[in-house]
Amino acid sequence: MSYSLYILKSQSAEKYYTGISANPELRLSYHNTFEKGFTSRYRPWEIIFTKEYESKEIAHQVELKIKNWKSKKLIEKTISGEILL
């Protein structure tokens, strides 16, 4: 089963969120309605980047790489295509 890495951008603040899901659109609806924690504070969210991987494990490795950057600039370079994952 393929999994997608997705990056969300808050429409109410200059915040990004990175995650993985087999269905990013469905996951977005959870972030915008049911989800608690970080994403609930900066609703609404929109998907601004997705990339599909052949397995959950690979998608998770890329997600951790991005989260370890802790850098808005590197996330923005990924979104613009300057950094390839």
C-alpha positions as CSV (number, residue, x, y, z in Angstrom):
1,M,0.0,0.0,0.0
2,S,1.3,3.4,-0.9
3,Y,1.6,6.3,1.6
4,S,1.9,10.0,1.0
5,L,4.0,12.5,2.8
6,Y,2.0,15.7,3.1
7,I,2.7,19.2,4.3
8,L,-0.1,21.4,5.5
9,K,0.0,25.2,5.9
10,S,-2.2,27.0,8.3
11,Q,-4.5,29.6,6.8
12,S,-4.6,31.5,10.2
13,A,-0.9,31.6,11.1
14,E,2.6,31.1,9.5
15,K,2.7,27.4,10.5
16,Y,3.4,24.2,8.7
17,Y,2.6,20.6,9.7
18,T,4.1,17.5,8.2
19,G,2.6,14.0,8.3
20,I,2.0,10.8,6.3
21,S,-1.3,9.1,5.3
22,A,-2.7,6.6,2.8
23,N,-5.4,9.3,2.2
24,P,-4.1,12.8,2.8
25,E,-7.5,14.5,1.9
26,L,-9.3,12.5,4.6
27,R,-6.5,13.2,7.0
28,L,-6.8,16.9,6.3
29,S,-10.5,16.8,7.2
30,Y,-9.5,15.3,10.6
31,H,-6.9,18.0,11.2
32,N,-9.5,20.6,10.4
33,T,-12.3,19.1,12.6
34,F,-11.6,16.3,15.1
35,E,-7.8,16.5,15.7
36,K,-6.6,17.9,19.0
37,G,-3.1,19.2,19.8
38,F,-0.9,21.3,17.5
39,T,-3.1,21.3,14.5
40,S,-6.3,22.3,16.4
41,R,-4.7,25.6,17.4
42,Y,-4.0,26.8,13.9
43,R,-7.1,25.8,11.9
44,P,-8.0,25.9,9.1
45,W,-5.2,24.0,7.2
46,E,-4.7,23.4,3.5
47,I,-2.5,20.8,1.8
48,I,0.3,22.5,-0.1
49,F,2.6,19.5,-0.8
50,T,2.3,15.8,-1.3
51,K,4.6,13.1,-2.4
52,E,3.7,9.4,-2.7
53,Y,5.9,6.6,-1.5
54,E,5.6,2.9,-2.1
55,S,5.5,2.0,1.6
56,K,4.6,3.5,5.0
57,E,8.1,2.9,6.2
58,I,9.7,5.0,3.5
59,A,7.2,7.8,3.9
60,H,7.8,7.8,7.7
61,Q,11.6,8.0,7.2
62,V,11.1,11.1,5.0
63,E,8.6,12.6,7.5
64,L,11.1,12.2,10.4
65,K,13.9,13.8,8.2
66,I,11.7,16.9,7.6
67,K,10.6,17.1,11.3
68,N,14.2,16.9,12.4
69,W,15.1,19.9,10.3
70,K,13.0,22.2,12.5
71,S,13.3,24.8,9.8
72,K,10.6,26.7,8.1
73,K,13.0,27.7,5.3
74,L,13.9,24.1,4.5
75,I,10.2,23.2,4.4
76,E,9.5,26.1,2.0
77,K,12.4,24.9,-0.2
78,T,10.9,21.4,-0.3
79,I,7.5,22.9,-1.2
80,S,9.0,25.0,-4.0
81,G,11.0,22.0,-5.4
82,E,14.5,23.3,-4.4
83,I,15.0,20.3,-2.1
84,L,14.0,16.9,-3.6
85,L,12.9,14.1,-1.3
